[in-house]
Amino acid sequence: MKKMKKSLALLTIAATVGMPALLPAHALAANPFADAASNPQIQAAIEQLAGLQVISGYDNHTFKPDQPVTRAELSKMTALALKLQPNSSTTVPFNDVASEDWFHPYVAALAAAGGLKSVNEQFAPEHTVSADELRELLAGALHVDQSVVQQLAGSSALTSDQVTRGEAALIIVQAQQLAPIHITSIRALNAITLQVTFSAPIPSAELELGPASKNFVFDNGLAISNVPRLKTGSTSTYIIPTPTQQAGTLYTLTYKNQPAGSFEGSGEKIALKSTQQVANDMFEIESTLEDGIADYGYVIAAYSKSRPGSFIVDENNVSNGKAYQILSSMRMRQVQITPENGAPMTATYSPFTQATDGRQAPKFILPNGETFKPGVTYTVTADWATFASSTFVAKDIAPLTIQSAAAIDEQSITVTMTQDPKDEMFVLRQVLLTAPDGKTLTAEYVQSSRKGAVASFATLNKEKLVPGTTYNVTPIGIWATANGVTVIK
C-alpha cells in the first residue's frame, strides 16, 4: 500500500477552518450562487455553508445542487464544516490520492478523524456517494453510531443511491450540531490576551468563571484570569485574558481534558498613554482608541449594543484599515507603583472600573491602606504594559463627602454624596452602620449601582437592619467623610 505522508497542504487546513469564525454581517444574507435549490431547507443549508466558506461552487458561479456529490467534494464539505484537522502522524491510506491533489488535505483530515476507510486501497474521488455511505462517513467523523446520523431530518429523507450536492449540504449542516466543540486555533495577541477560535460557540453555561477555569487548563503556570468573551461579528472566536505570559515560552492548552494545541507566549506589551491620581489611595491608567488601543469591551458581542462606539475587528484585529491592540479584562491585574526614593508597592485593579466613564481608564488601588504623599513623584510600571507617561506628582485630593443615606430595604441602603464623582470610585468601599446600643453592621457598595451622586450599599453576610432603629453612617477608610449622617429602617 502506498501511503502518502502529510504534505504542506495539510498545514493550511487549520487556518482555513479558523477563518469562518469571523463573518461579515451580510455573510448569510443572500444566495452567492447563480442557481438555487428548489427545496428551501436545502437552499438555506447551501447559503449557510457558503457563508462559512465551506463551499465555493464552480467557476461559472453555480453550485449545481441537484448534481450527485463526489467523494472528493464530500470530503472537502465534511472536513471544513466539522473543522477536522489531521495530526502530525496522519497518513492517507489510499494509493489514488496524491499529495498535490486539491482534495488531499480534506481526505487526510477525515482519515485522521476515522471518517474514511480504505477499500482495496482506493479512495475513488470521482465516485458518487450513496445515502448509506454518507451516513457511514459522518458517523465515523463524529464518532457516533450511524443510527444517530440516521435520525437527522435530512438523512431520514434520503432515498436515492446518489446523494446530491444539495442533500449533502443539508445533512452536513444538521450534522454540525452533533460535532463536539473543539479548538481550531490559538493565538497570543499580546502578553495578557489570547484569541481562541472554536469549531462552534461555547455554551453559555460554560462561560461562567468556575466552569471556564476548569475547562481551560494550561501548563507552565498559565491560567485564564476572566471569562472568555465572544468577539463581535464572530460565531466562535473568543478573547481570553491571562496573567502575563513569558515571552517565547511554549504553552500547551487542554480544553475539557482534551489536547487543544500550543502557542508561543507573547512579549508584546500594551502601549498605554498615561497614569494619574484620582483619589488619595487610587490612580488610573488611560489609553485611547486614537492611539490604537481598544478596550475589549468595544469589540466583544456582550457589549456591542450597550457601549457607544462599539465596532468590529477582523481576525487580525483590524477595523477600517487600522490595527488595534486589545486590552483584555483587568480582573486580578496588578502594576507596580514606586514613590521617588521609596520602595515599590503593588497596586491592584479595582473591579468594574475599566471603562465605566466612557474612557479607557482602569483604576488601581494602593495596598494595605497606603495613601499618596502630596508632592512626591510616583512612577508606574507593569510587566504587561508600557507607558508614554508613567509618572505623576501626588496631590492632596479631598475625600468624597456623604451627604445623606436612606434605607432601601432591611439589607440595603442608598448613600448620596455632595457631588457626582462621575466614575466608579466606590468599588469595594464600605460604610459602618452603628446602632444606639453599639451594635454595628457593615455595608459594601453594590457594583455598578451608582446613579450620579447616589450609590447603593448592601449589608455583608445578609445582616439585617432592625426596624425603627436609627443608625449612624460612617465611611470605613479614607475614601469619604460623613458628619451626622443617619439612616433608619
N, C-alpha and C positions, 0 to 999 in steps of 0.2 A: 504494500500500500504506500502510495506516495503521500507524504504528509507535508503540507505547506506551513511553514512556521509563520508566526505573526509578522506582518510587514509593517513598514512605517505608516501605511494607511490606517492600521488599527489604532495608531496613536491619535488620529484625528477624531475618532468616534466620540471620545469623552467631550471634546469641545463642541462637536456637532449636537450632541444631545443636551448639552447645557444651554445652548442658545435659545431654545423656545421658552425658557423660563421668564424672559422679559419680552413682552409683546407690545407693539404699538396699540393704542386704544382702539383702532379700527380693524385689528387683525382678524376678527371673526365676523366682520360686519357684512361681507358680500362674497359671492362666488368668484374665486380668482380664475376660473376656467371658462372657456368659450362654450362648453357644453354643460349639461346638467342632468342629474338623475331624475327619473320620473317619480321615484319614491322620496317623499320629503325627509324621512328619517335618514335615509342613505345620503341624501344631499347635505343634510346638516352635519353628518359624520365626515363627509369629504371636506367640507369647509373648515371643520374643526381641525382636522389633521393638516390641512394646508396652512392654517394659521399657526400651527405648531411646527411648521417646516418639516413635517414628516413626509409629505408627498409634494411633488412639484409638477407632475403631469408630463406631457410630451412637448416637443419643440414647437408644435403648432398651437400651443396654449389650450389643448384639450386634455381631459382626464380619461375619457372613454370608460365610464362607469359600468357599461354592460359588457365590456370585453373580459374574457376569462383572465384571471390573475395568474402570473407565472410564479414559479418557486423563487426566482431571483427577486422579482418585485415584492413578493410577500415577505421575504427575508428582510428587505430594507424597511418596509412599513412596520413590521413587528419589532425589529431591533430598536428603531428610533422611537416608536410610540411607547414601548415599555422601558426605554432608556437602558438597554442592556449593554454591558461593556465586557470585552474579553479580559482575562487576567494575563499575567506575564508569561504563563506557560501554555497559552492557548495554541492549539494546532487545529488545522482544518482537515477533517478525516475524509476528504473527497479528492480523487485524482482528476476531477474535471473542474476544479476551482483553482485558478492561478492567482498569485499574489497581485497581478496587475488588473484583474477583473474588477469592475466597478462595484460588484456585489460582495467581494471578498470580505471586507470588514464586517458586514452585516451577518454573513454566514458564520464568520468566526465568533461573533458575539452570541449568536443563537446556539452554536455548538458549545460554547463555554457555559451557557445557561442550561444546557440539556434539552434544548428545543428541537434539535435535529439529530437524526440517526442516519448512519451510512447504510445504503442498500447497494451491495455489490460495488462499494467504493465510489458510488456515483451520487452527485447532487442533482443532476438534470435541471439546470437553471431555467431552461425554456419550457419545461413541462408545466401543464396546468395543474390545479390543485382541487381535490375533491373536498367535500364538507368534512368527512372523517379525517382527512389529512390535516386540514386546517385546525380542527379541534385538538388533534394529537400534538401539533406544533405548539399551539397556545398553552395547552396543559403542561407540556414539558418546560416551556419557557417560564411559566408562572409557578411551577412546582405544585400543581393542584391536580386532582383527579379529573379525567375527561368529563365526568358527569357534571362537574361544576361549570365547565365551559358550555356543556350542552344546555344548561339552564339559562344561559344568556338569551335574551329575547331574539336577537338576530340569529343566533346559532340554531335555535329550535325551528326557525322558519326556513332553513336551508334544505333544499330537496335535490338540487342539481348535482351531477357528478363534476361539474366545473363551476367553482366559485368565481363570481365576477369581481372585478376590482372594487366596485361599489359595495357589494356584500362584504368583502374583506374589510373595507374601511369601517363599516358599521360594527362588525363584530370586534375589530381591534379597539375601537373607541370604547365599547362596552367592557372589553377585557382589561382596559386600563384601570378600571375600578377594582379589579382583583389583584393588581400588582402591589406587592409590599413596597412601602416607601423606602427609598434609599438615596444616599448622597451621590450626586453625579459630578460635582466639582467643589473644590475648596480653594479659597484664595485669601491670603492676608493682604488687606488693603493698607494697613498701617500697623504700628506697634500695638494697638489696642483694639483692632477691628478686623473681623473676618467677614467674608462674603461666601455663603454656602448655598449651593443650589441643590434641590431635591428633585426626585422624579415626580413628585406630586406634593400638594400643600400639606403641611404638618397639621394634624387635627388640633383644633383649638384647645382641647383639654390638655394637650401635651405642651402647650406654650406657657403654662404656668411655671414659675421658677423651680418648684420642687421637682416635678416630672422632668423638666428640661435638664436640670442639673444631673439627674440620674441617667438620662439618655445620651448626653454629650460627655464623653469621657476621653480626656487627652493624657498623653504621657508627658514626661519632663516637667511636671508640676503645673501645667496649664489647666485652666477651667473656664467655664463661662462665668461672666460676672453679672449678667442680667439675661432676661428672656430674649430669644430670637425675635426679630421684627421683620415682617414681610415688606419688601420694597414696593413702593407704589408702581403700578404698571406691570408688576410681576405676578406670575402664577405660583412660583415656588422658590424664589431666591430671597434669602434672609440675611439681614445684618445681625451679626452676633458679636457682642462685646466680650473682651477677655482682659485678664490682667496683662501687664506689659510683657510682651514676648521677648525672647532673647534672639537678637538678630543672627540669622544663619543657622539657628538650631532647627533640626528636622523634627517636627511634631507629628505624631500619629493620632488620628481620631477614630474612636469606635462609636457607632450610633446604635443604641439598643442592643449592645453586646455584639454587634457585627462590625468587622473592619470596614472603615469608610474612606480611607485614604490618608495621605500625608501632605504636608505643606511646610515650606520653609518660613521660619519666623521672620517678621519684617523689622527692620531697623528704622523705618520711616516714622518720624515724629510729626505730630500735628503742629502746624505753624500758626500759633496763636498771636493775637495782636498785643494785648496789654493786660495789666493787672492793677487793681485799685482797691483801696479800703472802702467798705460800706457800713461798717459798724465797729465798735471798739474791740470786737473779737472775731470779725468776719471780713473777708475780702472776696472779690470776684475776678474772674479771668474772662476777658472778652475776645471774641473772634467775629468775623464778618463774612457774609456771602460774597461781598465785593472782592475780598481777598482770596476767594476760592475755598473757604472753609464752610461746610454745610453741617449744621447740627442734624443728627439723624432724624429728628422729628420732622424736618422738612421733606424727607424723601421716603418715609415709611407709610404704608397704607393706613395704619391705625389713626394717623393724624391728618390724612390727606384732605378731609372735609372740614376739620375744625381749625386748622392752623392757616392763617392768611399767608400767602406766598409759597405754599407747598408746590413742589414741582417733581417731575420725573427725570431720573438719570438712567442712562443705559448700563450695560454690563460693565463698562469701564468708568462709570460714574461721571459721564459727560452729559451736559444739558446745554442745548443751543450753542454747541461748539466750545463750551467751557468745562474744563475738568475740575472736580471738587474733591478735596479731602473730606472724608466722612468722620465727623466727631460722634462716636457712638456713646452709649449710655455712660454717664459719670458715676453710676452706682458703685460704691466701695472704692472710688478713685481717690488717690492721695497725691499731694505735692509737698515739696519741702519749702519752708519759708525761713529765711535767716536774717536776724537783725544785724546791723553793722556792728562788728566787733563782738558778736554774740554767737551762741550755739544754735545750730539749725533746729527747727521744730517741724513735726509732721502735721500738716493740716488735712482735714478730711472733708470730702464733698458733703454739702448739706442737701439732703434729698429734695427732689422736685423743684430745684432752683435753676435747672439747666437752661431754659429759655422761656421763663414764665412771663417776662415783661415785654415780649416781642424782640428781645435781644438775645444773642448767644452769649450768656454771661453766667455760667455756673458759679455758685457761691461755695467757699471753703471756710471752715471754722477752725479757730486755733484750738490746741489740745488743752485738756485739764484746767479749764477756767483761765487760761492765759489771756492777757489783753495787750493791745498795742501800746507802745510808749510814744507819746507825741514827740515829734521832732526827730525820731530815729528812722533811718532808711532801712527798708526791708527788701530783700531780693527773693523772688520766687523761682524755683527750678523744679523740673519734673523729668523722669526717665521716659516719658511718653510724649513730651511736648517741647517746643522751643517758643521763645517769646521775643517779639520785636521790641517790646519794652517790658522788662521784667522787674523793675523796681518802683517803689513809691515811698514817699515820706509820710509817716503816720501822723494823724492829727487827732485831736480830741473830738469825737463825734458824740453829740448828746444822745443818750438813750431815748427810745420811744417812751411816750407817756400814756398810761392808761387813764382814760377819762371816765369811763363807766363800765358796768357789767350788768347783764341780765340773764336770768335763768331761761333756758330753752325747755328743759325737762329735768328729771331728777338726776340725770347723769351728764348733762352738758350745759354750757353757758355761752353767751356771746360776750366778747370783750371789744370795746370801742376805744380806739386811740384818738388822741387830739388831732392827728393828721394822718393822711393816707401815705404809707411808706412806698406805695406804687411798685411793690415787688414782694416776692415770697421771703420776707425777713423773719417769719415766725416759726419756720420749720424746727421741730424738736424743742421749741420754747415751752416753758411751763409756768403756771401760776399756782400759788398756795392759797387754799380756801380755809380760813380759820374761824371756827365757831366760838361763841362766847365762853364755852366750857373748856376751850383749849384744844379740842379735837380738830384735826386737820384732814383735808383732802387735797390731793394733787391732781390738777387738770392739765392736759397737754394739748397743744394746737392740733386741730384736725386738718390734715394736709389738704391743700387746695381749697380750703373753705373761705379764704379771705375775700370779702367784697368791699373794695375800697379800704376804709379805715376800720371795718368791722371784721372780726375773725371768730371762729368757733373753737372752743376748747372742751375736751371730754375728760371725765374723771378716769384715772387709772384704776385697773383691777375691778372695773364696773362698780366702784363705790357710789353710793347714792347720797344726794343732798337730803337733809332732814326737812320736811315741810315746816314752814313757819320760822325757820332758823335763819338769822342774818349772819352771813359770812364776810369777813374782811378779805379783800382780794389783794395779794401782793405778788409781784413777779419773783420767780426764782432765778437768781443770777443778775447780771448787769445789763441785760438786753432792754429793760424797761424800768420805769419808776411808776409808783401809784401813791396817791395821798388821799386817804379816807374813802377809798372805793369799796363798796359793799354790794352783795348780791343776796337776794332772798328767794327761796323756792315758794 
